[in-house]
Amino acid sequence: MNTTPRRNRSRLLIETLIVVAIAIAMMTVVPGLLNAVGQSFRVGLLGRFMALAIAALGIDLIWGYTGILSLGHGLFFALGGYAFSMFLQLQPPPGATGLQLPDFLVLYGVTDLPWLWKPFESLPFTTIAIVLLPTIVAAILGYLVFRNRIRGVYFSILTQAALIVFFNFFNGQQKLINGTNGLKTDTTYLFGQVMSSPTMQANFYYLTIVLLALAYGFCRWLTSGRFGQLLIAIRDDEPRVRFTGYDPTVFKVLVFAVSAGLAGIAGALYTVQSGIITPKAMDIAFSIEMVIWVAVGGRGTLVGAVLGTLIVNFARSLLSEQYPAFWLFFQGALFLAVVTVLPDGFVGWFKTNIPELVRQLTSKTKISTYPSLENNPDLDYERQVVSDRKSDR
């Protein structure tokens, strides 16, 4: 009887219960502890970092499991942030009636809402666009690239090139999306409340925890079945996957689009908790940072993507407070340490070393003695030879 499926279901159930317990603790215990020690502002930081962890899950999905290294995920992150910001810019304050033009459009003398903005008057459309817009862009880009069997460093360079194109485009659209100044959300309103109010920020903190847990569960579901096995096979030996009858292009485009959709959700949540979205989100350095988060935590583990994001960003926050000029040196040293000492990240190191350490601590030391005659393999062989000779007679 094959017990593997039952064992896998048990592991998934245990992992689900652990994720739910952690999510509940993050909602109830952690804010209280931070408020008790006078560090209430770190609750907002934690909310932003958890939003970034959703994007890191997408990076781990394509890099850790599929072997696709994207250095342009800041594009999809920014698209999600801009989509939600455009909706918030059009929301009227309490007591106001009629259409509210964004302040920067009024300053430029615009009297009619541009066509690009009109769909974002609808909350359902905006909610769908946050996920669908980066997903479509990634699917188109991925199809054009993967169908030509471009991979490895060439794909990474192409994602950076696409990032630069969109960065320059957004920077130049001063009268459409406020160019380099970006779109502010902290002074906008949603459901009659200003976005920077403690109530709204707390609501988005809780929403971020829920969506992070759902994103983790979704990625775990994708990677636990045959689809996940195909992704790993593409990473390890794509020509063999193609030889067996599967088309890697379809799977690579799909997983790349899913990863972009996760980045869009992360961008929207991060924007409303930070108060602004600018083309700076499409900076190449930021996209490389996403990869570093996954590398530090441990790629191909999902949990490593979340832990790496929280560890690196909290380390940057703490070091920047104490030593503002030291963070970049620490980031470089951390990346070198991961590449040379911890190639599988912290989670990979624990998976490799902790079981071995436990085995050594719990195993009983055996004293080597001369084996008894009954257990001597040479004697067993001689007995077998004698027995065969007797049977021949």
Secondary structure, DSSP 4 states (H G I P E B T S, - for coil): ---HHHHHHHHHHHHHHHHHHHHHHHHHHHHHHHHHTT-THHHHHHHHHHHHHHHHHHHIIIIITT----S-THHHHHHHHHHHHHHHHTPPPTT--S----HHHHHTT--S--TTTGGGG-HHHHHHHHHHHHHHHHHHHHHHHHTTT--THHHHHHHHHHHHHHHHHHHH-HHHH-GGG-EE-TT-EETTEETTSHHHHHHHHHHHHHHHHHHHHHHHHHHHSHHHHHHHHHHHHHHHHHHTT--HHHHHHHHHHHHHHHHHHHHHHHHHHHSEE-GGGG-HHHHHHHHHHHHHH-TTSSHHHHHHHHHHHHHHHHHHHH-TTTHHHHHHHHHHHHHHT-TTHHHHHHHHHHHHHHHHHHSPPPPP-PPPGGG-HHHHHHHHHHHHHHHH-
